[in-house]
Amino acid sequence: MGAEPIKFEIPDEYRVFLPFNRFPPEIRQQIWHESVSTPGMHFVKLESRGRHWRWISLNRLAQLITQQQNPEKDDDYDEIAHEVKNEVTPKRLWDTRLVPVSPNQKSDISSYHDLNKQMAALTTVCHESKAVADSLMAKQGALKLSNGKLVALGGSSDIVFLEYFPPELFESGCGYDIDPNCPSLDNIRRVAVRYCHQWQEKPLPTVCSLCGLVHDTTGGVIYPIHLYHFLARHLPNVEEFYFVDYFLLRKSAQSGASPGKLPTRKYKCGNRTFYEANDEHWNVKPQVTKMQTWLQDRFIRYAKASQLSRHKNPEKVRFGVLACEWDIVPPLSLKAQPMPPVPKGRNKRMLYEEQALRRNRRRVLRQKSRNAQLMKSSTFTANVPFVFGNPNNSVDFTFSLDWRQT
């Protein structure tokens, strides 16, 4: 686990920086820009408009099976060249839209909620900050949801965690044979998807139950062909791609991990922090590294050869793996706390004893009042009982009163 964050309080008199207005306009605008430049993670998905996913049509099934019948493979066989030679333009236009992964905002840990609050605050501070907020919103490349809510500013370093398939299709080795018709995908520059461990652990059927085709399962591994199809065809401006491995753990000091600082690339959202993983500080599994290498190679070759690809510089796309750590508060002790004893009920014996004490106290007071002596008219002496639990305790005191002054 990393070091605990340093917490400190800023006095009220230091919360306002008075010389700010004397700065040059360029410096002030740079400060406004930096106030909303914290990199974050946003969780969105492609949602079908008006109908549910339906993967393969019966009219295309026989044609696709014929197209993917490969000749005998030899050393010079190029799978990408054979795939590109036989591919056809998807004729199915499937209208989709970008929506949050979680329908409930309270369970959505995406950073764009804080981003929208910061932008709203900028519009109310002053005219200069409002102008900066308006320019950021109008900048080309801003990513927005279907309802118009801002997700990421143009040119920001935020990462979009994207779900573009239902889980059963994402775990398969099918190709991406639809057109999602979602223009917002063009504005995604940094994208992350979940690394699916089912690609190694899933049984290998002869024919895919989803599309009816025979996929490449070299070495007992299912390779997600749909992933490099989707990247090359529908994310033309992507610059970075990440697998998010939720099972990835940090190396301990005993395992030879360097005591140096972790890489500076990290993305905080909610109670999670995503770190860019490397072999020096994290236990990256060999199969994850192998899948990343396979995907990067297939993506570059396919994007250069396919006429369906829209990406112009596939060799410049950066590939990596993200690890996730949770900031979870330790649970409270499950041991039951000792409870105070329950007071017993008031029975007849207790009532009788209390009544006897009250009768005895009244009797003592009456007896003292009978024994009081008469005093002169100008001087009075009183014997007033002073009782603290014992009726025999008393204090005698004397006071005088001048009747002429009354």
PLY file of the C-alpha trace (Angstrom):
ply
format ascii 1.0
element vertex 406
property float x
property float y
property float z
element edge 405
property int vertex1
property int vertex2
end_header
0.00 0.00 0.00
1.17 3.52 -0.70
1.99 6.17 1.83
-0.89 7.88 3.57
-1.82 11.26 2.06
-0.77 14.35 3.96
-3.72 16.30 5.33
-3.51 19.87 6.55
-5.86 22.75 7.20
-5.59 26.11 5.43
-6.57 29.06 7.65
-9.33 31.29 6.35
-7.03 34.29 5.99
-4.87 32.32 3.52
-7.70 30.99 1.37
-7.87 34.19 -0.70
-4.88 35.12 -2.88
-5.14 38.89 -3.18
-2.27 39.44 -5.71
-4.07 37.18 -8.26
-5.64 40.14 -10.06
-2.20 41.70 -10.60
-0.97 38.68 -12.58
-0.73 38.94 -16.40
-3.85 37.64 -18.19
-1.91 34.69 -19.63
-0.90 33.50 -16.16
-4.43 33.87 -14.80
-5.90 31.87 -17.68
-3.30 29.16 -17.19
-4.27 28.91 -13.52
-7.96 28.62 -14.46
-7.09 25.86 -16.95
-4.99 23.94 -14.41
-7.85 23.98 -11.92
-9.78 21.50 -14.10
-6.87 19.51 -15.58
-6.77 16.67 -13.02
-6.77 13.37 -14.97
-9.71 11.14 -14.20
-11.49 7.93 -15.17
-14.96 7.86 -16.74
-17.14 4.74 -16.97
-19.45 4.73 -20.00
-20.98 2.18 -22.32
-22.65 1.91 -25.72
-26.38 1.46 -25.34
-28.64 0.39 -28.16
-31.43 2.78 -29.08
-34.84 1.18 -28.91
-33.85 -2.48 -29.27
-31.57 -5.07 -27.74
-28.41 -6.55 -29.17
-28.86 -9.22 -31.82
-25.52 -10.43 -32.98
-25.78 -12.47 -36.16
-28.54 -12.75 -38.76
-29.45 -16.02 -40.43
-29.14 -14.46 -43.88
-25.44 -13.68 -43.30
-24.43 -16.81 -41.45
-23.71 -19.02 -44.45
-21.80 -16.22 -46.20
-19.58 -15.54 -43.20
-18.80 -19.21 -42.70
-17.68 -19.40 -46.32
-15.52 -16.33 -45.96
-13.69 -17.63 -42.90
-12.84 -21.02 -44.30
-9.05 -20.78 -44.28
-6.67 -22.83 -46.36
-4.02 -24.92 -44.70
-1.67 -22.66 -42.77
2.01 -22.60 -43.54
4.92 -20.44 -42.44
4.07 -17.69 -44.92
0.36 -17.58 -44.10
-0.82 -14.08 -43.15
-4.11 -14.15 -41.20
-4.60 -10.39 -41.43
-4.13 -10.40 -45.21
-6.63 -13.24 -45.57
-9.10 -11.48 -43.26
-8.83 -8.15 -45.09
-9.19 -9.84 -48.45
-12.51 -11.44 -47.51
-14.04 -8.74 -45.30
-17.12 -6.82 -46.40
-18.56 -3.54 -45.20
-21.06 -4.10 -42.36
-24.53 -3.41 -43.73
-26.29 -3.34 -40.39
-26.52 0.15 -38.94
-27.06 -0.19 -35.22
-27.87 3.13 -33.57
-26.12 3.42 -30.22
-25.42 6.17 -27.71
-22.97 6.82 -24.89
-24.53 6.45 -21.43
-23.11 5.90 -17.91
-22.30 2.33 -16.97
-24.30 2.71 -13.76
-27.86 4.05 -14.12
-27.77 5.38 -10.54
-25.59 8.46 -10.05
-24.82 7.52 -6.43
-23.07 4.34 -7.58
-21.30 6.01 -10.51
-17.71 6.82 -9.48
-16.80 8.53 -12.76
-14.71 11.68 -12.46
-16.88 13.69 -14.85
-19.27 14.50 -11.99
-16.52 16.52 -10.30
-15.55 18.00 -13.67
-19.06 19.35 -14.22
-19.09 20.84 -10.72
-15.76 22.58 -11.39
-17.01 23.97 -14.68
-20.18 25.25 -13.01
-18.07 26.93 -10.31
-15.89 28.65 -12.94
-18.94 30.20 -14.57
-19.92 31.91 -11.30
-16.56 33.22 -9.99
-15.97 36.14 -12.35
-16.26 37.17 -15.99
-12.75 36.00 -16.76
-13.27 32.52 -15.33
-16.61 32.25 -17.15
-14.89 33.09 -20.43
-12.31 30.36 -19.76
-15.07 27.82 -18.98
-16.94 28.74 -22.15
-13.80 28.35 -24.27
-13.08 24.93 -22.75
-16.62 23.78 -23.44
-16.47 25.02 -27.03
-13.08 23.43 -27.73
-13.19 20.78 -30.42
-12.92 17.21 -29.20
-15.01 17.47 -26.03
-16.67 14.15 -25.20
-20.31 14.26 -24.10
-22.99 11.74 -23.21
-26.19 11.36 -25.16
-27.96 13.69 -22.72
-25.39 16.45 -23.37
-23.49 16.05 -20.10
-19.77 16.73 -20.37
-17.48 13.72 -19.88
-14.03 14.96 -20.93
-12.68 18.23 -22.30
-10.97 18.38 -25.65
-7.28 17.53 -25.30
-7.60 16.30 -21.70
-5.65 13.33 -20.36
-8.74 11.55 -19.00
-9.32 7.86 -19.71
-12.67 6.50 -20.86
-13.47 3.04 -19.53
-15.71 1.75 -22.32
-18.10 -1.18 -22.55
-19.12 -1.66 -26.17
-20.43 -5.25 -25.98
-22.53 -7.31 -23.59
-20.32 -9.61 -21.46
-21.12 -12.81 -23.37
-20.01 -11.24 -26.65
-16.99 -9.51 -25.15
-15.71 -12.86 -23.84
-15.93 -14.42 -27.31
-13.58 -14.33 -30.28
-16.17 -12.91 -32.67
-15.45 -10.05 -35.03
-17.18 -6.65 -34.92
-19.66 -6.94 -37.77
-21.90 -3.92 -37.10
-21.77 -0.16 -37.46
-22.63 1.41 -34.07
-23.43 4.82 -35.66
-22.19 6.79 -32.62
-20.33 10.01 -33.61
-19.21 10.58 -30.00
-16.69 7.75 -30.37
-14.58 9.99 -32.61
-13.70 12.17 -29.59
-12.24 9.37 -27.46
-8.44 9.66 -27.26
-7.64 7.42 -24.29
-9.67 4.27 -23.83
-9.58 1.34 -21.41
-11.46 -1.96 -21.42
-11.71 -4.73 -18.88
-9.22 -7.54 -19.27
-11.30 -10.70 -19.50
-9.72 -13.71 -17.79
-12.31 -15.90 -19.48
-10.19 -15.67 -22.63
-7.85 -18.18 -20.95
-10.30 -20.08 -18.77
-13.24 -20.56 -21.12
-13.73 -23.98 -22.77
-12.90 -24.06 -26.44
-15.91 -25.16 -28.53
-15.44 -26.24 -32.12
-18.01 -23.72 -33.35
-18.85 -20.44 -31.60
-22.32 -20.57 -30.09
-22.87 -16.85 -30.75
-22.01 -16.46 -34.42
-21.60 -20.04 -35.64
-18.01 -19.52 -36.84
-14.75 -21.23 -35.95
-12.40 -18.76 -34.21
-8.68 -18.86 -33.77
-7.89 -20.49 -30.42
-4.13 -20.90 -30.73
-2.59 -22.33 -27.57
-5.97 -22.80 -25.89
-6.62 -19.03 -25.72
-9.58 -17.14 -27.17
-8.36 -14.00 -28.94
-10.84 -11.07 -29.08
-10.84 -10.22 -32.77
-13.67 -7.75 -32.15
-11.32 -5.60 -30.07
-8.91 -4.55 -32.80
-11.84 -4.30 -35.23
-13.53 -1.82 -32.91
-10.36 0.20 -32.29
-9.44 0.53 -35.95
-12.92 1.16 -37.34
-14.69 3.26 -34.71
-12.00 5.03 -32.64
-10.11 7.00 -35.31
-8.45 9.40 -32.85
-7.44 7.00 -30.10
-3.92 7.66 -28.79
-3.69 5.30 -25.80
-5.25 1.92 -25.03
-5.24 0.11 -21.67
-6.31 -3.25 -20.33
-7.71 -2.93 -16.79
-6.74 -6.02 -14.81
-8.66 -6.01 -11.53
-6.72 -9.07 -10.30
-3.36 -7.34 -10.56
-1.49 -7.00 -7.24
1.45 -4.87 -6.22
4.78 -6.55 -5.47
5.89 -6.71 -1.87
9.25 -5.50 -0.63
10.38 -9.11 -0.03
9.80 -10.01 -3.68
12.51 -7.60 -4.83
10.35 -4.62 -5.74
12.23 -1.37 -6.00
11.59 0.98 -3.04
11.37 3.90 -5.43
8.23 5.81 -6.18
5.46 4.40 -8.33
4.94 5.74 -11.85
3.36 9.15 -11.89
0.45 8.08 -14.09
-2.52 7.42 -11.89
-6.21 8.15 -12.14
-8.35 8.72 -9.05
-12.10 8.22 -9.06
-14.26 7.58 -6.05
-12.64 5.06 -3.72
-10.51 3.60 -6.53
-7.11 4.55 -7.87
-5.87 3.21 -11.21
-2.10 2.92 -11.73
-0.23 2.18 -14.91
1.37 -1.18 -14.16
4.88 -2.34 -14.96
6.95 -5.44 -14.17
9.02 -3.58 -11.59
6.23 -2.78 -9.13
3.35 -5.09 -10.12
2.85 -8.84 -10.60
1.76 -8.65 -14.23
0.72 -12.10 -15.44
2.46 -13.43 -18.58
-0.88 -14.07 -20.31
-1.85 -10.41 -19.89
1.40 -9.23 -21.44
1.02 -11.76 -24.24
-2.55 -10.60 -24.98
-1.42 -6.95 -25.03
1.38 -7.76 -27.49
-1.01 -9.76 -29.69
-3.58 -6.96 -29.73
-1.04 -4.25 -30.54
0.42 -6.25 -33.42
-2.99 -7.15 -34.87
-4.28 -3.60 -34.51
-1.33 -2.04 -36.35
-1.38 -4.57 -39.19
-5.16 -4.48 -39.58
-5.43 -0.68 -39.46
-2.81 -0.35 -42.20
-4.29 -3.00 -44.48
-8.07 -2.74 -44.07
-10.18 -0.28 -46.07
-12.68 -0.26 -43.19
-10.11 1.21 -40.80
-10.35 4.92 -40.02
-7.20 5.23 -37.92
-4.36 7.02 -39.74
-1.43 6.42 -37.35
-1.90 3.02 -35.67
1.82 2.61 -34.91
1.69 5.70 -32.64
-0.99 4.28 -30.35
0.40 3.52 -26.90
-0.65 0.24 -25.20
-0.53 -0.48 -21.47
-2.10 -2.17 -18.45
-3.85 -0.50 -15.51
-3.99 -1.89 -11.98
-6.72 -0.91 -9.55
-6.56 -0.41 -5.80
-9.50 0.29 -3.49
-9.44 2.66 -0.54
-11.64 0.62 1.78
-12.23 1.59 5.39
-11.48 -1.34 7.76
-14.69 -2.88 9.08
-15.72 -2.38 12.67
-15.08 -5.13 15.18
-17.65 -7.90 14.94
-17.36 -8.58 18.68
-20.48 -7.41 20.48
-19.95 -4.48 22.79
-20.81 -5.11 26.49
-24.28 -3.92 27.27
-25.24 -2.34 30.61
-27.36 -4.59 32.81
-31.07 -4.21 32.40
-32.60 -2.61 35.50
-34.94 -4.85 37.39
-38.59 -4.07 37.64
-40.15 -2.29 40.60
-41.58 -5.03 42.78
-43.81 -4.72 45.88
-40.88 -4.92 48.30
-39.13 -1.90 46.76
-42.35 0.11 46.82
-42.94 -0.72 50.48
-39.37 0.34 51.46
-39.66 3.68 49.58
-42.98 4.44 51.24
-41.51 3.64 54.66
-38.61 6.08 54.09
-40.98 8.87 53.08
-43.20 8.30 56.17
-40.15 8.38 58.44
-38.94 11.65 56.90
-42.33 13.33 57.33
-42.50 12.15 60.95
-39.10 13.68 61.75
-40.07 17.00 60.20
-43.31 17.15 62.17
-41.47 16.37 65.39
-38.97 19.22 64.83
-41.72 21.68 64.05
-43.45 20.91 67.40
-40.22 21.52 69.32
-39.71 25.03 67.88
-39.43 27.79 70.59
-40.91 31.31 70.48
-38.43 34.16 70.09
-38.51 37.92 70.58
-40.19 39.97 67.91
-36.91 41.57 66.81
-34.85 38.37 66.71
-35.73 35.00 65.30
-33.85 31.76 65.61
-34.77 28.97 63.27
-33.88 25.31 63.34
-34.14 24.30 59.72
-33.28 20.67 58.92
-30.44 20.33 56.40
-30.87 16.82 55.03
-28.53 14.92 52.65
-30.00 11.48 52.86
-29.88 11.33 56.69
-32.83 13.06 58.44
-30.78 13.57 61.66
-28.40 16.07 60.05
-29.32 19.72 60.71
-27.75 23.20 60.86
-28.84 25.93 63.29
-28.53 29.55 62.25
-29.86 32.92 63.56
-30.87 36.03 61.70
-32.35 39.39 62.84
-34.86 41.66 61.16
-35.62 45.33 61.85
-39.39 45.67 61.56
-39.15 49.44 61.15
-37.42 49.09 57.78
-39.98 46.78 56.32
0 1
1 2
2 3
3 4
4 5
5 6
6 7
7 8
8 9
9 10
10 11
11 12
12 13
13 14
14 15
15 16
16 17
17 18
18 19
19 20
20 21
21 22
22 23
23 24
24 25
25 26
26 27
27 28
28 29
29 30
30 31
31 32
32 33
33 34
34 35
35 36
36 37
37 38
38 39
39 40
40 41
41 42
42 43
43 44
44 45
45 46
46 47
47 48
48 49
49 50
50 51
51 52
52 53
53 54
54 55
55 56
56 57
57 58
58 59
59 60
60 61
61 62
62 63
63 64
64 65
65 66
66 67
67 68
68 69
69 70
70 71
71 72
72 73
73 74
74 75
75 76
76 77
77 78
78 79
79 80
80 81
81 82
82 83
83 84
84 85
85 86
86 87
87 88
88 89
89 90
90 91
91 92
92 93
93 94
94 95
95 96
96 97
97 98
98 99
99 100
100 101
101 102
102 103
103 104
104 105
105 106
106 107
107 108
108 109
109 110
110 111
111 112
112 113
113 114
114 115
115 116
116 117
117 118
118 119
119 120
120 121
121 122
122 123
123 124
124 125
125 126
126 127
127 128
128 129
129 130
130 131
131 132
132 133
133 134
134 135
135 136
136 137
137 138
138 139
139 140
140 141
141 142
142 143
143 144
144 145
145 146
146 147
147 148
148 149
149 150
150 151
151 152
152 153
153 154
154 155
155 156
156 157
157 158
158 159
159 160
160 161
161 162
162 163
163 164
164 165
165 166
166 167
167 168
168 169
169 170
170 171
171 172
172 173
173 174
174 175
175 176
176 177
177 178
178 179
179 180
180 181
181 182
182 183
183 184
184 185
185 186
186 187
187 188
188 189
189 190
190 191
191 192
192 193
193 194
194 195
195 196
196 197
197 198
198 199
199 200
200 201
201 202
202 203
203 204
204 205
205 206
206 207
207 208
208 209
209 210
210 211
211 212
212 213
213 214
214 215
215 216
216 217
217 218
218 219
219 220
220 221
221 222
222 223
223 224
224 225
225 226
226 227
227 228
228 229
229 230
230 231
231 232
232 233
233 234
234 235
235 236
236 237
237 238
238 239
239 240
240 241
241 242
242 243
243 244
244 245
245 246
246 247
247 248
248 249
249 250
250 251
251 252
252 253
253 254
254 255
255 256
256 257
257 258
258 259
259 260
260 261
261 262
262 263
263 264
264 265
265 266
266 267
267 268
268 269
269 270
270 271
271 272
272 273
273 274
274 275
275 276
276 277
277 278
278 279
279 280
280 281
281 282
282 283
283 284
284 285
285 286
286 287
287 288
288 289
289 290
290 291
291 292
292 293
293 294
294 295
295 296
296 297
297 298
298 299
299 300
300 301
301 302
302 303
303 304
304 305
305 306
306 307
307 308
308 309
309 310
310 311
311 312
312 313
313 314
314 315
315 316
316 317
317 318
318 319
319 320
320 321
321 322
322 323
323 324
324 325
325 326
326 327
327 328
328 329
329 330
330 331
331 332
332 333
333 334
334 335
335 336
336 337
337 338
338 339
339 340
340 341
341 342
342 343
343 344
344 345
345 346
346 347
347 348
348 349
349 350
350 351
351 352
352 353
353 354
354 355
355 356
356 357
357 358
358 359
359 360
360 361
361 362
362 363
363 364
364 365
365 366
366 367
367 368
368 369
369 370
370 371
371 372
372 373
373 374
374 375
375 376
376 377
377 378
378 379
379 380
380 381
381 382
382 383
383 384
384 385
385 386
386 387
387 388
388 389
389 390
390 391
391 392
392 393
393 394
394 395
395 396
396 397
397 398
398 399
399 400
400 401
401 402
402 403
403 404
404 405
